[in-house]
């Protein structure tokens, strides 16, 4: 008997904003994303994703508006391109209340919030979702965010990762070492809620942070949230190999994806982890229907709604380059910036035999260097291509970029998911336990091989509790 096929992971990629990766799609008559300020909008989204057995809704977020293009955020604001943008952490409890299994990956920026506060917020979300929270670790790339909170500049790219390494060290200690598993008694008869001799203070003095305090939350179902990371630069992959459990990539070039997967897993093993401790997820834009012709008609119906200047405002911020200074036919050249280095690396290689130009960034078609895997076809065709890409590259699943919603997601749920299930490439029911166990089937807590858990356990052994 042949081995069972690995089941693909699927996430719905979202943002608390009128439009996201494909700016301007909110102008389509069927799009409902202008409802992003309503809690009902998110509850309906969560119910739809859970009906499709999605692993999570993954929320992108950014501190600061996209203001590199033309030197200000005017085009982003006009186009609704990641502007305005609400805080995604606040909608998650309502979505969790409306669902039973769906996970929630939320982007939160460690540059602008002390780890003591971030750890508390994530533990609270893990409690309120009953163990279904994941944290997408970002250190920021938008200069306007740094200025908005009073900093003179954005930290240099690699320095942000150095700071992130130290940040995670504190977070692991707070989540995993401050409270013992048996600290909480809730013994009303003895009038003891928790035992101080099973709780310890976390002290830290480092290059970027200092603190001394007890984690404010009792142990949550997962303790440490599932750790997501989207850095594909050389430094980003090294960070992911040490910390991440799920890594997001946005390139559609199979050889590059395969090389990144191999590199991340090799580095993970060098950190004492198993290669398959990390699930690699690739971005995908999907336009599908019952037939190839229906899918093509959908594509033709929505493609002209893309807002070019709005999209360039997003890509300028990602690249750290003001694309308003270039002509549409100008080639994109690599230059080192302190923004998202992997973005420029991805679009300045020879992609499919040709040099990328400025106008290629905003092309809504399968050759776009910004779309991830871009598929147009019947449900059967799309399902087959997703499976083939995963088989070719060794990835674990896809992060579905929103187009015209909720119709785009609904088509995947109703048409593509059944095809994947027929192929044996997608689950037919949710697994048990918290989000981590649903994803990996190895328990709700951090793997014993994870460096963060090893670090926290060593700290707990070396530091006594509050009282003997």
N, C-alpha and C positions, 0 to 999 in steps of 0.2 A: 504494500500500500504506500502511495506517495505521501510525503510530508504535507501537512496542512499548510495552505498558503497564508503568509503573513497578512493580517488585516490592516488596511490603510487607516490612518488617522485623518480626520477632517475637522477643520476649524473654520468658523465664519469670521472673516477679518472685518472689524468694524471700528467706528470712531464716533464720538459724541459731537458730530459736526454735520452740516448739510451735505458735504461731499468729501471724499477722501483721495485715494490714489488716482481715480479718474475724475478730475474736477469738472463740474458742470452737469453731471448726470441728474442732479436734482431738478433740472429744468424740464425733464421728460414728463409728459402728462401722467404716466403711470407710477412715477417715483414718489415715494412717501417719506423720504429722508429729511424733509423739512420739519417733520414731526419729532425730530431728535430731542426737543425740549420737554416732551411728554413722557411720563413714566409708562403709560399704556403702550407707547411705541416699543419700548424695550421689553416689556412683558410679552407682547406679541412676537417679537423677534426671538426671545428665549424659547417660547413654546414651539415655534416653527423649527428651530435648530434641534430641540430635543426630539421632536417628531421624526427628524431625519437621523437620529442617533449620533449627532455631532458630538465630538469630544469636548469642544468648548466654543464659546464665543470669545475671540481674542480681540481686546480693545487696544488699538494704537492710541497714543497720546503724545503731546508735545507741550513743553513749557515755553511760551513765546510764539507769536505769529510769524508766518513766513515773510520776512521783510528784506531778503537779499535782492530780489528782482526789482530793479529800478530804485533800490535804496530805501524802500518803505513797504508796508504791507497792503498798499492800496489795491493792487490787482487781486491779491488773495481775498481781501474783504469783499471786493466787488463780485468775485466769482463764487464766493462761499467755499473757497478751497482751503480746507482745514481752518476755517475762520467763519463765524465764531466757533469756539471749541469748549465744551463743558467737561467737568471732572468725571471720568468714567467710574471711579470707585464708589460714587454715591448711588448709582443705579443698580449695582450688582445685588444688594440684598433683596430688592423687589423682584429681580429676575430669578434669584434663587428660591424665593418663596413660591414662585409660580411653576417651578420645575422640581424634579427629584434627582436627576443624574447629571445634567449638563454642567460642565466645568466653565470657569471664567478666568481667562488670562488677562491681566490688567497691566498696562504699562505705567510705571511710576519712576520718576527721575530721581536718582540718588544724589545728584549734584546739589540740589536745592533743599534737601531735607535731611536733618540729622538722623543717623541710623536708629537711635533710640525711639524717635517718633515713627519712622517707617516701620520698624519691627512691631510696634504696638498696632499700627493701622492694619498691617497684614494679618496679625494674629486675630484681630477683631473680625476681619472679613472671613478668615478661616472658620471661626466659631459660627458666624451668622450664616455661612453657606454650608455648614456641616461638613467641612473638609473638601470644598470644591474650588478653592482659590489657587491661582498661579500668579506669579509675579514676573513680568517681563522687565528685566534689569536693563535700564538705559542710563547713560551718563550725560545725555543731552548733546545736541549738535547745532541748535539754533542760537545764534548770537543774541537775538532780541530777548530771549529768556534770561540770559546772564545780566543784561543791562536792566531788565525790568525789576530784578530783585536787588539791584544796587552794586553788582560786580562790574569791574572795569572792562572785563573781557571774558570770553569763553576760554576755559583751560585748554591747553594743547591736547591733541587727540590721545597720544599715548599716556600723558599725565592723567587724563580722565580715567583711563583703565587702571593705572597705579592706585589712584584714589578709590576706585571701585573694589579692587582687591582688599584694601584695608576695610572698606565699608562692610564687605561681606563677612570678614573676620568678626567684626562686632556683632553683626546680625546673627550669625550662627551661635555665638555665645549666648545672646539674649534668648533666642528661640529654643536652643537645645540644652543649655547648661544652667540657666538661671533658676529654673524650677525642676525638681525631680518629678518623675512620673507619679510617685505616691505622695506628693506634697499636699494635694487637696483632699481633705477628708469629708467636708460638709457634715460634720457630726454635731447635730443640734443638741443632743443630750450633753455632750462634753463642752459645748460652746466653742468648738474649734472648727473654723472653716478650712484653714490651711496651716500646715506645720512649718514654723519658721526655720526649724532645723533641717528642712529639706528645700530651702530656698537660699540662693547665694547672690551676692552683689557682683556685677560685672564691672571690672576696672580696666580701662584701656588708656594708653598714652602712646600715640603714634605720630606719623608725619603729617596726617591730615585731620585726625579726630582725637578728642580726649573725652572720656566720660567716666562716671562712677554711679551706678544705680542698678536697682533690681528691675527686671522686665515687668511691665505693668500688667501683663495678661497671664492668666494661668494657661497651662499647655492646651493648645488647640488640637483638633483631630489629626492634623498633619504636622504640627509644630512648625516646621519650615514649609512655606508654600512651595508648590511645584515651581521650579526655577526655569524661566524662559530667557533666551538671549538671542539677539538678532545681529550681532556684529560679525561681518564676514571678512573684515580686514585681517591682516596677519596677527595683529595684536588682539583683535576681537576674537579670533578663533582660539588663541591661547587662553583667553579669559573663559570662553565657553567650555573648553576642554577641562578646565578646573572646576567650574561652578555649575554650568547649565545642565538641565535634564532634557530640555527641548530647545533646539536651535532652528531659527528661521533663516532661510535663504530666499533671495528674490530673483536670481538669475534663471534663465530658461535653457542655458547651454549645458547639455548633458555632460560633456567632458569636464567642464568646470565644476559642475555640481558633484560629480563623482570624485574629483580630486579633493574638493573641500570636505566631503563626507569622510574620505579616507584620512585626511590630515587631522580632522577633529577627533576621530576615533583613535588614531595613533597617539595623539597627544593626551587623550583621556587615559589610555593605558599607561602612558608614562607618568601620569598622576596617581597611579594605583587603582584606577577604575577599570570597569569592563567597557569595551567599545560600545556594546549595546545598552549601556546605562544612559546613552544620549539618543533621543529620537530627533531626526532631522526632518524638518517640514519645509516645503517649497511653496512659494506664492503661486497662485493660479487664477487666471481670469477665464471664466467659463460662460459661453453663450450656447445654450442647448435647447432642443425641442424634441418632439416625437419623431421628426424626420430631419434629414440634412437640410432640405429646403426650408423648413420652418425655422431652423436655427439660423440659417443665412439671412432670412427675412428679418428676424429679430435683430441680428447684428446690423444690418443696413438701416433699420429703424432707429437704433440708438447711437450709432457712431458719430453723427454730426452734432450730437449734444455735448461732445467734449469741448471744454473751454480751454483754448490754447494758452492764453496769457495766464489763466489761473493755474493750469498745470505747470507752466514754466516757473511760476512763483514758488511752487512746491519743490520742483527739481533744483532751482537755484539755491534754496535753503539746504537741501540734501547735499548738494555738491560744494556749497560754499563759494559759488561762482555766480556772478550776475549775468544771466543769459540775455538780459534785455540789451546788452551792449554788442550782441552778435547778430549777424544775419541768419535767417533760417537755414541757408545752405552751408553755413560755416561748419567745418568739422569740429568735433569735440576732442580737445587735447587733454591729456592727463596733467594735472598740476597738484602738488601736495597742498592740502588745506586742513584746517582743524575742524571741518564739518564731518560728514559721513564718508570716510575715505573709500569704503567698499563700493559706494555708488559710482564714483568716478572710475574706479578700477573696472567695474562691470561694463560701463558704457564706452570705454575708450579702447577696449581690445577690438580686434577684427572679429566682429560678430557676423556669423554666416557669410563670411567672405567680403564684407564691405565696412568701410569706416562709418561710424555713426555721426550724423549731423544734428544740428540743433533741432530741426524740424522732426527728426526721427523720435525725439523724446516724447512728443505729443501725438504720435501716430497710434490710433486705436486699432491695431491689427496684430496678427500673430508674430510679426517681426519686430515689434516694439521691444526695446531693451529695458523697459521699465515695468512690464506687465507680469513678469514671472512666466509660467507656462500659460500660453494663450490658446484656448481651444474653442473652435466653432464646429458644431456637428450634432448629430442625433445623440440621444442618450447612450446608445450602444457604442457609437464611435468614441464619444468622450470617455466613457468608462474604460474602454480598451486602451486608449492613449494614456490615461492616468496610470493604469497598471503597468503598461510597457515602460513608461518613464521611471516609475519606481523600481521596476526590475533592472533597468539599465543603469541606474545611478546609485541604488542602495539606500534611497531615502525611505522615510516611514509614512509620509502623508503630505497633505496639502492644506494651505491656508488660503481660503477662497476670497479673493478681492471682490468687493461689492461693485455692482454696476448700477442697473435700475432695480431698485428694491421696494418691496420684498420679492418681486417677481423673479429676479435672478436666483435668489436662494431657494425659493419655492420650486423652481424648475429642477434644481439639483436634488432637492429632497424627494420630489415626486417621481422624477424620471431617472436620474443617474444613480441614486442610491440603490434602487431595486436591481439595476443592471449589475452594479458592483457586488451586491449580495448573491445574485445568480452565479457570478463568476467565483464566488467564495473569497472575494477580496475585501469584504466589509462585514462588520459584525451584524448580527440580527437581534441582538439585545445588549443592554449595558452590562458591564461587569459589576462586581460588588465593591463596597468600600469607598474610600475617598478618591479624589481625582488621581492621585499618584498610583494607587492600586489599579484603577480603571485603565490607566495608560500602560503600565508596565507589569501588572500582575504580581508584584513582589512586596506588597504591604503598603500601608498608608504613610509610613515614615521614610525619611531619607535612607538611601541604601547604605549599608555598612561600609561600602568602599568609597563613599563620598568624602572628599577631603574636609568639607565643612563639619561633618559629623565627627570625624576623627579629631579635629581641632577642638570642638566643643567638649568632647568626652575627656580629652587631656586637661582642659581648663577646669572642668568639674572635679577631677581627681586631685588637682593641685591647689584648689581654693576651697576653704571650709565654708559651710553654710553660715547663715546669720548668727545662729546660736547652736552650741554643741548639743 
